[in-house]
Structures are given as structure tokens and as C-alpha cells.
Amino acid sequence: MKSANKIVTMSIDAIVPYHRNPRRIDKAVEVVAESISRYGYQSPIVVDQKNIIIAGHTRYAALRKLGYTEVNVVVANLTAKEAKELRLADNKTAEYATWTEDLGLELRELSADMDYINIFFEDFTLGQDFLDMPKITIDDVLSEEDRLSSQGITDLVKSRDQLMIEIRCPECLEVMKVKASDLIAKIEDERISNAKSS
């Protein structure tokens, strides 16, 4: 395991962008600059022994745009091969993370101030992406019963009053457990109501 590197302050003019940076950053520079303007400069740029950027090209460009003359950097004690590997890994690993429904909860709590954070979520709307949760159907309940039955949990499927189904509330987005019998009754009521209004 590599030892931790220290953060040092360096003139921004001493930092050299990598000539084959594997990511296009033009669209990201503006939002990163906005983030730094609002919340401060929190993450250092990582450079090699020659001050060539390993990780942080977008931060570097954003800091230049904002007029910073000195920036925090980590001078990584890596071989040239390791620096290349880290440069690719740092860019690639972010792609493995995906948003969860908890993003909707976080944004809902900020809903009064959404204008303040909209620049980071231009194509995101709470209604379309998280609040329009899929409807639970009777087939979903039966599928849950089958899943539990296949695991040998037969006592839960004897009575729908005992079977608890985990669902996410479309209003508050909190996860809750409800009785299968209650869920089926609600689905049936909605089905009858929809049939009458058609």
C-alpha cells in the first residue's frame, strides 16, 4: 500500500495539463467553477513528480477560469506507468456509481432552493425521475410471494395478512412495509375506480 502524500500549495502556472487527457472536460468546467465559487475549493489536483496532472484536469481548468494563482496539489510518488494507470482509473471509476432514489430525497429537501443547485442537475426533474414511481400491481405481490416461497419462507405466504411487501412511497420516497392484503385491497379499489371512470 502506498503511503499518503501531503497536500502542498503550488503556483497554478507550474502545473502542466497532461497532453493526452482521456476525458473531454469543456462542458464540465463551467459547473465545477460554479461549485468552487459556491462551496470553495475542496479537492486538490494530483500531479506527478514533473507537475503533470494525473487527476483534476477539470478542477485545474475551473480554477484558472476563476483566476486562482495558487492551488492545492498532491504530488504523487508514482512511477510513470502507475501515473498512467491512475489517470485512467480515476476517470473510469466514477462511471461505476449510479444515483439511488435517495437523490430524490436530498433534492426534495432542497426543493425550495432548487434554483441554487439546478446548474448541476439541468436535465433532472423530481416529478419525472423519482416521484413518478411505478405502480405496484397484484402481479408484484404474487411475485414477492413466489420469491419468499422459493426461499422456503412458507409461513409468510400462508396468509397475505402476514406477508409484508416493501414499497417506496411516491410522495415522501421513504421505504415502508405494508401488508400484502392491504396492498391488494388498494390495488383492487383503484382498478374498480378506474373502470368506473372509463
N, C-alpha and C positions, 0 to 999 in steps of 0.2 A: 504494500500500500504506500502510495506517495505521501510525503509529509505535506502539511498545509503550507501554502505560500502566503506571504504577507502582502497586505494592500499598501501600495505606495502612491504618492501623488507625482504626476508627470505632466510636462507640457504637452498639450494636445498636438502641437506641431512635431513632437518627437515620435508620435505614433504613426505606424505605416499600415494602411489597409492591405490586406492580402490580395495580390494581383489576380488570383483565381477564386475569389469568394464564391462559394457554390450556391448562394441564395441571392435572388433579386430582392432588393430592400426598398426600392423607391417608394412604394405605396405605404410601407410601414414607418418610414422616417417621420412623417407628419404626426402620426398618432403617438409614437414614442416620445417625440418632442413635447407633445401636449401632456403626456403622462409625467414627464420630468418637470415641466412647468408647474403642474398642479401639485404633485406629490414629492418632488425632489428627486435627486439623482441617487438611487439606492443600490444599483448593481455595478460593480466595477467592470472594466473592459479587461479581457485576458489577452496577454501578449506573450510572445516567445522571447528568447534572450536578445533578439535583434529588434525588439519592439514591434514586430509584425503581429497584427491582430489574429488571434486564434478564435476568440468568441467575443462578439459585441460590435460587429460592424454597424448594425442599425443604431445602437446607442452612441457609437462614435459619430456617425453622421448627424444624429439628432443633437448631440452636444455641440458640434460645430455650428449647426444651424442656429442654436440658441446663443452662440457667442462665447461658450466656455473656452478659457485659455489653459486651464489646468484640470486634469481629471484623475479619478482614482483608477488604478490599474493593478492587476495581479500579474507579476512576471513569473510565468510558469517554468518550472525546472523540468522541461521535457526534451526528448530527442526530437529531431526534425520529423521522424516517422510518427512519433506519438502526437506531435502537434497537428499533423495532417489528420490523424485518426480522430483526435478530439474535435477538430474543426468540423468534420463530417458528423460525428456523433452528437455534438451539441446542437447542430441544426436539425438532425433527424429525430432525436428523442422527443422533441416537443410534439411531433406528429402522432405519437402513440397515445397522448392524453386526449380525452374527449369530454365534452360537457355532460353533466348529470342534471337531473331535474332540480337539484339544489341551486343551480344557477338561477332558475326561475324564482326561488325563494329569496335569494340575495337581491335580485333585481326588483322583486315586488316590494321589499323593504325600502328600496331606494326610489320607488316609483314617483314620489313627489319631487324628487330631484333628478329625474331621468335625463333631463337636458344636459346635466353636468357630466354624465357618463356615456351619453349617446354616441359620441365620436368613436368610442371603442366597440360599439355594437350597432353600427349603421343598419345592417340588414336583419336585425333581431327585433321581433315583436313578441311581447309576452303572450298575447292572445293566440297568435299562430303557432308559436313554437312550444309553449309549455302549458298554457291554460286550456287549450283545446285537447284535453286528454281523451284517449279512445274510450268509447262506451264499453262497459262490462256487459257481456251477454251471458245468457244461460249456458251457452257452449263453453264459455270461460270457466264457469262454475263447475260444469261436468268435467272439464279438462283438469281442473285442480283436484277434483275428487279422484280421477284416474291416476294422477301423479302420486297422490298420497297413498292410494291403494297399491300401486306398483312398488312402493317403498315398504309395504307391509303394515301401513298405519290404517288398519281396517276399522278400528273403533271410531275414528273420526268421520268415516264415511257412512256409518250406520244411520246417522241422523244429521240432517242438514242444520239442525239446531246446535249441533256440536262442532260442525265444520266451520272454521274461521277462514275467510278469504282476505288476503292483504290487498288493499286498493289505495290509490292516491287520490285525495280529494281534489277535484278540479278547481275549487275555489281557493283553498289555502295551500294546496300542494303537499300537505302533510300526509304521511303514510298512516293508515289506520287499518284495523282488523274489524270485519263485520261478519255476522252470522250469514252463512250461505242461504238460509231460509229467508232472512230479511232482504238479502240482495235479490233473490229470485222473485220475491213478492214485489219489490220495487220495479224490477225489470218488467214483470207482467203488467203492473199498473201503467207503466209508461207505454207498453205495447198496446194495451186497450185504449188508452187515452189518444195515442197517435192514430189508431184505427178509426176512432170516432171522429177525429178532426179531419180525416182524409176524405 
